[in-house]
Amino acid sequence: MIVGNTTGKALLRSGIYTVILSLLFVFFTWADHSAAVIFTALPYFIILYFVFFVMGKPEVSEWLRSQMQSEIKKIILFPLILTVVYYSYIIINGDNPFKGTVFLLPYLFLFPALVFAANKHTERNIDWLDFTTLILFVLPVTIVKIDFGGEMPYTGNGFDSVFRIAVMLSAVYAFVIVRNLHDVGCYPVFRWRSLFTVLWVWLAFYVFVFAIGYSVNFIRFAPEKHFDLKVVIAGIIPVFLHTALFEELVFRGLLQNLLGKRIDQSRSWMVFWSWGLGILLLIALLAGYSLHGSMQWFPAMVTIFLFAAALGLIKWFKLKAGDYTSLAITSVIFGLVHYHSGSIIFIGLACIGGWAYGYCYLKTRNVFYCALLHALVNTSPLIFGLVLAK
């Protein structure tokens, strides 16, 4: 049993967050799904999100790490439980969990934990094994479509999927607990200062983006749209849970975090800045000129602008080199992975969005606030009555 006043409070707060989220889950899915479908998904929703809310908390992760004592048998137990939970949800809903690409699941859940368990020096400096593990974990998740995803509710679009929650849990478990990357910040906590940071960064970012987008006819007003609070909330929550949390955990909590530490460990941050600019500028040019449309130079221009901003902040304002070099690199990577949108303007604006999310992470050191900002940005067209010309 977990003991200690601090840990008990952490569990209680996580329980409260889980209850609130579960009530919202029932409220917003009740009209479109049968009671049987909702209440089949609800126990999984409650258990998985409670574990997700509590696992990343420093006091809980420290306790779990002390209980495992680097023993492989104990370390693999949680990934195996995740696999069983996923399979049971699919079976309960009448599908075969062994069809298609589902064979990848044990790999996804076990691989990162086993890598870090095998390399027992969890206090070591960040090295290329950390980045390789992250890439080999994230690529199958983003590229391969897993059948079945285990939507919740199962019979249509809902708040999230068992697969996506389990993937995030396995990432937090492997990097925070087994690897002992203690400052990922993937747990909910309420801070007025952090909330204020989210709000002002969101508004500043959207004013900037609107000025660019409106001037090139990428953004326009949709007069026929009217603000509806229920519709906005129903739009924000799924984006927050299904898209924003995962992307912010990967790009900010892990990639930007690891990269910032690695740069600070190096002899010269300028090596990372120079190589980052050179490689990403070339990719940005290729991305822009491989798509149809005008302003093909736009992603490359944004790349130069963000790297120049990082350089200025480091040189003139004496800000931490690792933080802002990793912010520039991660922001551009984040924008470039949106190449699938097929929009030159969208790629450039996504790079700027990556800077906003990454800056929010530097100020709050919490993935949940970055995800809230991300969800607000993604639903801004709905909030402000706008249309994007993708």
C-alpha positions in Angstrom: 0.0 0.0 0.0 1.3 3.5 -0.9 1.8 5.4 2.3 2.7 9.0 3.0 0.7 12.2 3.3 2.0 13.7 0.0 1.3 10.6 -2.0 -2.1 10.3 -0.5 -2.9 13.8 -1.6 -1.6 13.0 -5.0 -3.9 10.0 -5.3 -6.9 12.0 -4.0 -6.4 14.8 -6.5 -6.0 12.3 -9.4 -9.2 10.7 -8.2 -11.0 14.0 -8.3 -9.7 14.7 -11.8 -10.8 11.3 -13.0 -14.3 11.7 -11.6 -14.8 15.0 -13.3 -13.5 13.7 -16.6 -15.6 10.6 -16.3 -18.8 12.6 -15.8 -17.9 14.7 -18.9 -17.4 11.5 -20.8 -20.9 10.2 -19.9 -22.5 13.6 -20.5 -21.1 14.2 -23.9 -21.5 10.6 -25.2 -25.0 9.8 -23.8 -27.0 11.2 -26.7 -25.1 9.3 -29.4 -24.4 5.9 -27.9 -26.4 3.3 -26.0 -26.1 3.0 -22.3 -24.6 -0.5 -22.7 -21.8 0.8 -24.9 -21.0 3.7 -22.6 -20.9 1.7 -19.4 -18.8 -1.0 -21.1 -16.2 1.6 -21.8 -16.6 3.5 -18.6 -14.6 1.2 -16.3 -11.7 1.1 -18.7 -11.9 4.9 -19.1 -11.8 5.4 -15.3 -9.0 3.0 -14.5 -6.7 4.0 -17.4 -7.1 7.7 -16.8 -6.7 7.4 -13.1 -3.4 5.6 -13.6 -2.4 8.1 -16.3 -3.2 11.0 -14.0 -1.2 9.6 -11.0 1.7 7.7 -12.6 3.7 10.8 -13.7 3.6 12.5 -10.3 7.1 12.6 -8.8 6.1 11.2 -5.4 4.2 8.2 -7.1 6.9 7.5 -9.7 9.6 7.5 -7.0 7.7 5.0 -5.0 7.1 2.8 -8.0 10.8 2.9 -8.9 11.8 1.9 -5.4 9.4 -1.0 -5.5 10.8 -2.4 -8.7 14.5 -2.2 -7.7 15.6 -2.6 -11.3 14.2 -6.2 -11.4 13.2 -7.2 -14.9 10.3 -9.4 -13.7 8.8 -6.4 -11.9 9.5 -3.9 -14.7 7.7 -5.9 -17.4 4.6 -6.5 -15.2 3.0 -3.1 -16.1 3.4 -3.3 -19.9 2.0 -6.9 -19.7 -1.0 -5.6 -17.8 -1.6 -2.9 -20.4 -1.6 -5.6 -23.1 -4.1 -7.7 -21.3 -6.4 -4.6 -20.6 -6.3 -3.7 -24.3 -7.1 -7.3 -25.5 -9.9 -7.7 -22.9 -11.6 -4.5 -24.2 -11.5 -5.7 -27.8 -12.8 -9.1 -26.8 -15.6 -7.7 -24.7 -16.8 -5.7 -27.6 -16.9 -8.7 -29.9 -13.8 -8.2 -32.1 -10.7 -10.4 -32.6 -7.7 -8.7 -31.0 -5.2 -10.8 -33.0 -6.1 -9.5 -36.4 -4.1 -7.2 -38.6 -1.4 -5.1 -36.9 -2.4 -5.8 -33.3 0.7 -8.1 -33.0 2.7 -4.9 -32.6 1.1 -4.1 -29.3 3.4 -6.1 -27.0 6.4 -4.5 -28.8 5.0 -1.0 -28.3 4.3 -1.6 -24.6 7.4 -3.6 -23.7 10.1 -2.2 -25.9 11.0 1.1 -24.2 10.8 -0.3 -20.7 13.0 -3.3 -21.6 15.6 -1.0 -23.2 15.9 1.1 -20.1 15.7 -1.9 -17.8 18.6 -3.5 -19.7 20.7 -0.4 -19.4 20.5 -0.1 -15.6 22.4 3.2 -15.3 19.2 5.3 -15.0 21.1 8.3 -13.6 23.4 8.6 -16.6 23.5 11.6 -18.9 21.2 11.8 -21.9 22.7 9.8 -24.8 21.7 8.7 -28.2 20.2 5.5 -26.8 17.4 7.7 -25.3 16.7 9.3 -28.7 16.8 6.1 -30.6 14.4 4.4 -28.1 12.0 7.4 -28.4 12.1 7.2 -32.3 11.7 3.5 -32.4 8.7 3.8 -30.0 7.0 6.7 -31.7 7.3 5.8 -35.4 5.2 2.6 -35.2 2.6 4.5 -33.2 2.2 7.3 -35.7 2.8 5.4 -39.0 1.0 2.1 -38.4 -2.7 2.0 -38.0 -3.6 -0.4 -35.3 -6.7 -2.5 -35.7 -8.5 -2.3 -33.5 -7.9 1.1 -31.8 -10.5 0.4 -29.1 -12.5 3.6 -29.4 -14.3 4.7 -26.2 -17.2 4.4 -26.7 -16.5 1.5 -29.0 -19.2 2.1 -31.6 -17.9 5.4 -33.0 -15.9 8.6 -32.3 -15.6 9.3 -28.6 -13.3 10.9 -26.1 -10.3 8.6 -26.8 -9.2 5.0 -27.4 -7.8 2.3 -25.2 -4.8 2.1 -27.5 -3.9 5.8 -27.3 -4.2 5.9 -23.5 -2.1 2.7 -23.2 0.6 4.1 -25.5 0.9 7.2 -23.4 1.0 5.2 -20.2 3.7 2.9 -21.6 5.7 6.0 -22.6 5.4 7.7 -19.1 6.1 4.4 -17.4 9.3 3.7 -19.5 10.8 7.2 -19.5 9.6 8.6 -16.2 9.8 5.6 -14.0 12.2 3.1 -15.5 14.5 5.6 -17.2 14.1 8.1 -14.3 13.5 11.1 -16.4 11.8 12.8 -13.5 10.9 16.2 -14.9 8.7 15.2 -17.9 5.8 16.8 -16.1 3.0 14.5 -17.4 0.5 14.8 -14.6 -2.4 17.2 -14.0 -1.9 19.9 -11.5 -3.8 23.2 -11.1 -1.7 26.4 -11.0 -3.2 29.8 -11.7 0.1 31.1 -13.0 0.4 28.2 -15.5 -3.2 28.7 -16.6 -2.5 32.4 -17.2 0.6 31.5 -19.2 -1.6 29.2 -21.4 -4.2 31.9 -22.0 -1.8 34.8 -22.9 0.4 32.5 -25.1 -2.8 31.3 -26.9 -4.1 34.8 -27.6 -0.7 36.1 -28.6 -0.1 33.2 -30.9 -3.5 33.4 -32.5 -3.2 37.1 -33.1 0.1 36.6 -34.8 -1.2 33.6 -36.8 -4.4 35.4 -37.8 -2.4 38.4 -39.1 -0.4 36.1 -41.3 -3.2 33.7 -42.3 -5.8 36.4 -43.1 -3.3 38.4 -45.2 -2.8 35.4 -47.5 -6.4 34.2 -47.5 -5.5 31.1 -45.4 -7.9 32.2 -42.6 -11.3 33.8 -43.2 -14.3 34.5 -41.1 -17.4 32.3 -41.3 -20.3 34.7 -40.5 -22.8 31.8 -40.5 -21.1 30.2 -37.5 -22.3 31.2 -34.0 -20.5 30.5 -30.8 -21.9 27.6 -28.9 -20.3 26.8 -25.5 -21.4 23.2 -25.5 -20.1 22.6 -29.0 -16.8 24.2 -28.1 -16.4 22.1 -24.9 -17.4 19.0 -26.8 -14.7 19.9 -29.4 -11.9 20.8 -27.0 -12.0 17.7 -24.7 -11.5 15.0 -27.4 -8.8 17.1 -29.0 -7.1 17.5 -25.6 -7.3 13.8 -24.8 -6.8 12.1 -28.1 -4.4 14.4 -30.0 -2.9 17.1 -27.8 -1.8 15.1 -24.8 0.0 12.5 -26.9 1.8 15.0 -29.2 2.8 17.2 -26.3 4.1 14.2 -24.3 6.2 13.2 -27.3 7.4 16.5 -28.6 7.7 18.6 -25.5 7.8 16.3 -22.4 10.2 13.8 -24.1 11.9 15.1 -27.3 12.4 18.8 -26.3 13.2 17.8 -22.7 15.8 15.2 -23.8 17.3 17.4 -26.4 17.7 20.4 -24.0 19.5 18.2 -21.5 21.8 16.7 -24.2 22.7 20.2 -25.5 23.5 21.4 -22.0 25.8 18.4 -21.6 27.7 19.1 -24.8 30.8 21.3 -25.2 29.0 23.8 -27.5 25.4 24.5 -28.0 26.3 26.2 -31.3 27.0 22.9 -32.9 23.4 21.8 -32.3 22.1 25.2 -33.4 24.1 25.2 -36.6 23.5 21.6 -37.6 19.8 21.9 -36.6 19.4 25.0 -38.7 21.2 23.5 -41.7 19.4 20.2 -41.8 15.9 21.5 -41.0 16.3 24.5 -43.4 17.0 22.0 -46.2 14.0 19.8 -45.2 11.8 22.9 -45.0 12.8 24.0 -48.5 12.2 20.5 -49.9 8.8 20.4 -48.1 7.7 23.8 -49.4 8.8 23.3 -53.0 7.4 19.7 -53.2 3.9 21.0 -52.6 1.6 22.9 -55.0 0.8 26.4 -54.2 2.3 29.8 -53.6 4.7 30.9 -50.8 6.8 27.8 -51.1 9.5 29.6 -49.3 7.3 30.1 -46.2 8.4 27.0 -44.1 12.1 27.8 -44.8 11.5 31.5 -43.8 9.8 30.4 -40.5 12.7 28.0 -39.8 15.2 30.8 -40.1 13.0 33.1 -38.0 12.7 30.6 -35.2 16.4 29.8 -35.1 17.2 33.5 -35.2 14.8 34.1 -32.3 16.5 31.3 -30.3 19.9 32.7 -31.0 18.9 36.2 -30.0 17.3 35.0 -26.7 20.5 33.1 -25.8 23.0 35.7 -26.9 21.3 38.9 -25.8 19.0 37.9 -22.9 21.4 35.2 -21.6 18.7 32.6 -21.5 19.6 28.9 -21.1 21.1 27.6 -24.4 19.8 24.1 -24.1 16.2 25.3 -23.5 16.0 27.6 -26.5 18.1 25.7 -29.0 16.0 22.6 -28.3 12.9 24.8 -28.6 13.8 25.9 -32.1 14.7 22.4 -33.3 11.7 20.8 -31.8 9.3 23.5 -33.1 10.5 23.1 -36.7 10.4 19.3 -36.5 6.8 19.6 -35.2 5.8 21.8 -38.1 7.4 19.6 -40.7 5.7 16.5 -39.5 2.5 18.3 -40.6 3.5 17.8 -44.2 0.7 15.4 -44.5 -1.7 18.4 -44.4 -0.6 19.2 -47.9 -0.7 22.9 -47.1 2.5 25.0 -47.3 1.0 27.7 -45.0 -0.2 25.2 -42.5 3.4 23.7 -42.2 4.9 27.1 -41.5 2.2 28.0 -39.0 2.5 24.6 -37.3 6.2 25.4 -36.8 5.2 28.6 -35.0 2.6 26.6 -33.0 5.4 24.3 -32.0 7.3 27.3 -30.6 4.2 28.4 -28.6 3.7 24.9 -27.1 7.4 24.5 -26.4 7.6 27.9 -24.8 4.6 27.0 -22.6 6.5 23.9 -21.6 9.5 25.9 -20.6 7.4 28.1 -18.4 5.1 25.5 -16.8 7.2 22.3 -17.1 3.9 20.4 -17.4 2.6 18.5 -20.5 -1.0 19.0 -19.5 -0.8 22.8 -19.8 0.9 22.4 -23.2 -1.9 20.1 -24.2 -4.5 22.6 -23.1 -2.8 25.3 -25.2 -2.7 22.9 -28.1 -6.4 22.0 -27.7 -7.3 25.7 -27.6 -5.3 26.4 -30.7 -6.9 23.5 -32.6 -10.4 24.6 -31.7 -9.8 28.3 -32.2 -11.6 28.3 -35.6 -14.6 26.9 -33.7 -14.3 29.4 -30.9 -13.8 32.5 -33.1 -15.9 31.4 -36.1 -13.1 31.0 -38.6 -12.4 28.7 -41.6 -8.9 27.5 -42.5 -8.2 27.0 -46.2 -6.1 23.9 -46.0 
